Amino acid sequence: MYNYQETKPLLFKEENQKKFLEFRDKVKKLIEKNNYFTSLELQTKNPFMDGHLRLAAYDRLIELKEIEELQLVKGGINYNNRIFRKREEL
């Protein structure tokens, strides 16, 4: 089962830093193009990151206040239907 606090340190490993930066660059491009993106859309464009590492990358970008999540599917999280956009400044 996914746990951000347990997976987060993996993002900072040398071999995953480049993956995370490429992931962030793809997120920024999708947001520039569409103003939002879905987790499924990015999953197909970034297949080299495994599921938990990809989930941690989303959570890290939320933590850094670069993106925000718009929708969670009723009845619990469906990781393929998450919708994100650039975080609006308050």
C-alpha positions in Angstrom: 0.0 0.0 0.0 1.3 3.5 -0.9 2.6 5.7 1.9 4.0 9.1 0.9 6.2 9.4 4.0 7.8 6.0 3.3 8.2 6.6 -0.5 9.3 10.3 -0.4 13.0 9.5 0.4 13.2 7.5 -2.8 12.7 10.7 -4.8 16.0 12.1 -3.4 18.1 9.1 -4.5 20.6 9.9 -7.2 19.0 7.6 -9.8 15.5 9.1 -9.2 16.4 12.8 -9.2 16.5 13.0 -13.0 13.3 11.1 -13.3 11.6 13.5 -10.9 12.8 16.5 -12.8 11.7 15.0 -16.1 8.3 14.3 -14.4 8.1 17.9 -13.2 8.9 19.2 -16.7 6.2 17.1 -18.2 3.7 18.4 -15.6 4.6 22.0 -16.5 4.2 21.4 -20.2 0.8 19.8 -19.8 -0.4 22.6 -17.5 0.9 25.2 -20.1 -1.0 23.4 -22.8 -4.3 22.5 -21.1 -4.3 24.3 -17.7 -4.7 20.9 -16.1 -3.8 17.3 -16.5 -5.0 13.9 -15.3 -2.8 11.3 -13.6 -3.7 8.8 -16.3 -2.5 11.2 -19.0 0.8 11.6 -17.3 1.2 7.9 -16.6 1.2 7.1 -20.3 3.7 9.9 -21.0 6.0 9.0 -18.2 6.1 5.2 -18.0 9.6 4.8 -16.6 8.5 5.8 -13.1 6.9 3.0 -11.1 3.5 3.5 -9.5 4.6 4.5 -6.0 7.4 6.7 -7.1 5.0 8.5 -9.5 2.4 9.0 -6.7 5.2 10.4 -4.5 6.2 12.8 -7.3 2.6 14.1 -7.4 2.5 14.5 -3.7 5.9 16.2 -3.7 4.8 18.7 -6.3 1.7 19.4 -4.1 3.9 19.7 -1.1 6.1 22.3 -3.0 2.9 24.1 -3.9 3.5 23.8 -7.6 0.3 21.9 -8.3 -3.0 21.3 -6.6 -5.5 18.5 -6.9 -8.9 19.3 -8.2 -10.9 16.1 -7.8 -10.9 12.8 -6.0 -13.3 10.1 -7.1 -16.1 9.5 -4.7 -15.7 6.5 -2.5 -11.9 6.8 -2.2 -8.9 7.6 -4.3 -8.7 6.3 -7.8 -5.1 7.0 -8.8 -5.9 7.0 -12.5 -8.6 9.7 -12.3 -6.8 12.3 -10.3 -6.9 15.8 -11.8 -4.3 18.5 -11.1 -3.7 22.1 -12.1 -1.1 24.8 -11.3 -1.6 25.9 -7.7 -3.4 29.3 -7.6 -1.8 31.9 -5.4 -4.0 32.9 -2.5 
